[in-house]
Every structure is written in structure tokens, then in C-alpha cells.
């Protein structure tokens, strides 16, 4: 997951969008997204 996708995911998550929907939109797995969001904190 690159920095652009991570930034988009963080913004969408802050707006309350589900991880499942974000992962699908960005073309990554939910697991990858959860790991990336956790590492970014």
C-alpha cells in the first residue's frame, strides 16, 4: 500500500466509512488495510 492510498484510507476512515468499503474501493484486502492503519498510528 503506497502513501497516497494510505492517506485516502485514513481520510475515509475519519469520515466513518467502513474498512470493508475502503479496502474494496482501493483494491486491497481488509487485512492489509487494518495493518496499514495500525502502523500509521
Backbone torsions as a table, in degrees:
resi	resn	phi	psi	omega
1	UNK	NA	125.6	-178.7
2	UNK	-86.9	171.7	-175.8
3	UNK	-62.5	-35.7	179.7
4	UNK	-65.2	-44.6	178.6
5	UNK	-65.7	-39.3	179.7
6	UNK	-63.3	-43.9	179.0
7	UNK	-62.3	-42.1	178.4
8	UNK	-63.9	-42.5	-180.0
9	UNK	-63.8	-42.9	179.5
10	UNK	-63.1	-41.5	179.6
11	UNK	-65.1	-44.1	-179.3
12	UNK	-67.2	-37.2	178.8
13	UNK	-66.5	-39.3	178.8
14	UNK	-62.9	-27.3	178.0
15	UNK	-83.7	-3.1	175.6
16	UNK	97.2	7.4	179.7
17	UNK	-70.8	147.6	-178.2
18	UNK	-72.8	152.2	178.3
19	UNK	-62.3	-38.5	179.8
20	UNK	-60.0	-45.9	-179.4
21	UNK	-66.7	-40.9	179.7
22	UNK	-64.6	-46.5	-179.2
23	UNK	-59.4	-43.4	179.3
24	UNK	-63.0	-43.9	-178.5
25	UNK	-66.1	-34.4	-177.6
26	UNK	-90.3	-8.8	178.3
27	UNK	75.7	33.7	176.4
28	UNK	-126.7	165.3	178.3
29	UNK	-78.3	158.8	177.4
30	UNK	-61.4	-39.3	179.9
31	UNK	-60.4	-46.0	178.4
32	UNK	-59.5	-43.1	-179.4
33	UNK	-66.0	-44.3	177.9
34	UNK	-59.0	-44.8	179.3
35	UNK	-62.6	-45.1	-177.8
36	UNK	-64.0	-42.1	179.3
37	UNK	-66.8	-38.2	178.8
38	UNK	-67.3	-41.2	179.0
39	UNK	-66.7	-28.5	-177.2
40	UNK	-77.0	-16.9	-177.4
41	UNK	-77.4	NA	NA
